[in-house]
Each structure stands twice: as structure tokens, then as C-alpha cells.
């Protein structure tokens, strides 16, 4: 079964890390997520990224990747390296104490 999903952004490789560009229509998602982060800069924040799978040999339409948040500039999230480039982002979730948030 094929499901059509609207992307909220795109993943781009950026040297030793990756950048997730969140489309302006979904910029509120980034603001909501940032408001839930701890104010302590020493905390490591993990993100769960659901993105389109471009591997044609794999029957799965999506991939789930866990990575850490490095920083944010506007609607661009700089994260640890993700094995994806030009993949459409379907969802971004914040992981807090081993639990994935229900709504970001």
C-alpha cells in the first residue's frame, strides 16, 4: 500500500553534520520544539526524524533516524550526520528522557 504524505522540510548534507530545512508553512513546529528544550546548554537533545526513504531496493517508504540537535538558526535545524540527502522530512520529534514527545 502506498501512502502520500506531505513533507514539512528537507534534509541537506552539510560537511560533518546535516541540516534540516523546515518549510516556512511549518515554522511553528520549530518554535514549539525549541520552547520545550531545557535552558541548560550542557544538555544533549535528541531528535527523531521521520523522512522519506530513497533506497529503491528497500520496500519501506519511510525511515526513522535518531540524531542529536547541534543548534538552530531560524527554520534550519543543524543535527548530527544523517544518512540522507535531499530526503523529504515527514516529521520531527523531540526525545526527552528516553520518551518521544507526542506533539512538538
Residue pairs with C-beta under 8 A, 6 or more apart in sequence:
2 61
3 61
5 52
5 62
5 90
7 23
7 52
7 88
7 89
7 90
8 22
8 23
8 25
8 26
8 29
8 89
8 90
8 91
8 92
9 20
9 21
9 22
9 23
9 26
9 75
9 88
9 89
9 92
10 20
10 21
10 23
10 86
10 87
10 88
10 89
11 18
11 19
11 20
11 49
11 51
11 82
11 84
11 85
11 86
11 87
11 89
12 18
12 19
12 20
12 21
12 85
12 86
13 19
13 81
13 85
14 78
16 81
17 70
17 78
17 79
17 80
17 81
18 67
18 78
18 79
18 80
18 81
18 82
18 84
19 76
19 77
19 78
19 79
20 49
20 76
20 77
20 79
20 89
20 92
21 75
21 76
22 29
22 30
22 75
22 76
22 77
22 89
22 92
23 75
24 75
27 74
27 75
29 92
29 104
30 72
30 75
30 77
32 103
32 104
33 92
33 94
33 104
34 72
36 94
36 96
36 101
36 104
37 43
37 45
37 69
37 94
38 45
44 68
45 68
45 69
45 94
45 95
46 66
46 67
46 68
46 69
46 94
46 95
47 66
47 67
47 68
47 69
47 77
47 79
47 92
47 93
47 94
47 95
48 64
48 65
48 66
48 92
48 93
48 94
48 95
48 100
49 64
49 65
49 66
49 67
49 79
49 82
49 89
49 91
49 92
50 62
50 63
50 64
50 89
50 90
50 91
50 92
50 93
51 62
51 63
51 65
51 82
51 84
51 87
51 88
51 89
51 90
52 61
52 62
52 63
52 87
52 88
52 90
53 60
53 61
53 62
53 63
53 87
54 84
54 86
54 87
62 90
63 84
63 87
65 82
65 83
65 84
66 95
67 79
67 80
67 81
67 82
68 79
68 80
69 77
69 78
69 79
70 78
70 79
70 80
71 78
72 78
77 92
92 104
93 100
93 101
93 104
94 100
94 101
94 104
95 101
